[in-house]
Amino acid sequence: MYRALLVLCAVLLAGFAIVAAKNTAQDSNKDSASPPYKITQEDIDRKNPVKPTAESLAAARKVYGFDCAMCHGDQGDGKGDLVESMKLTMHDWREPASLAGITDGEIRYIIIKGKGKMPGEDNRLPDNMCWNLVNLVRDFAKKAAPEKPASETPKP
């Protein structure tokens, strides 16, 4: 009797271990696979109607500090407080190459819908604030871009 109960428990434990392993494999595949959404061409082509100003960037910086900096870093360097513990791979937005080929519409879409482990803002932010955040992300790269020395500027 005890032997049958012991065998039954061993079989059940093995079954639970297999199910847990499958769920873990599926979760890891979700992170490495392509996003579960497809950005429409309309969203990719969407133009930013908001011009960056000192005031709009300051407003965006405030929202960014609350919602984004914990992962993306205070200066957009991808070295936020949660990166290591969540095992995230972040881009350094101060490098212009990290945003090369990505339109403002795509950045806005990712802010609204999210991507990977990043939750989207959905309806929490007004549309103009989403565009302000796009401008702020672009501003990180502008500030990090090296200035040309005066000796390299063409003379008339």
Residue pairs with C-beta under 8 A, 6 or more apart in sequence:
30 36
31 116
31 117
35 115
35 116
37 113
39 106
39 109
43 105
43 106
43 108
43 109
44 103
44 105
44 106
44 109
45 103
45 105
46 103
46 104
46 105
46 108
46 109
47 104
47 105
48 104
48 105
48 108
48 131
48 134
48 135
49 131
50 56
50 128
50 131
50 132
50 134
50 135
51 135
52 132
52 135
52 136
52 138
52 139
56 132
56 135
57 132
57 135
57 136
57 139
59 129
59 132
60 129
60 132
60 133
60 135
60 136
61 136
63 125
63 129
63 132
63 133
64 72
64 133
64 136
65 74
67 121
68 133
69 80
70 80
70 81
70 82
71 78
71 80
71 82
71 83
71 86
71 88
71 90
71 118
72 78
72 80
72 90
72 93
73 79
73 80
73 83
73 90
74 80
75 94
75 140
76 92
76 93
76 94
76 137
76 140
76 141
77 92
77 93
77 94
78 90
78 91
78 92
78 93
79 90
80 90
82 88
83 90
86 117
88 117
91 98
91 99
92 98
93 99
93 137
93 140
93 141
94 140
94 141
94 143
94 144
95 141
95 144
96 141
96 144
96 145
98 141
99 107
99 137
99 138
99 141
104 131
104 134
104 138
107 133
107 134
107 137
107 138
108 130
108 131
108 134
110 118
110 120
111 120
111 121
111 125
111 130
111 133
111 134
112 120
112 121
112 122
112 130
113 120
113 122
114 120
114 121
121 130
125 133
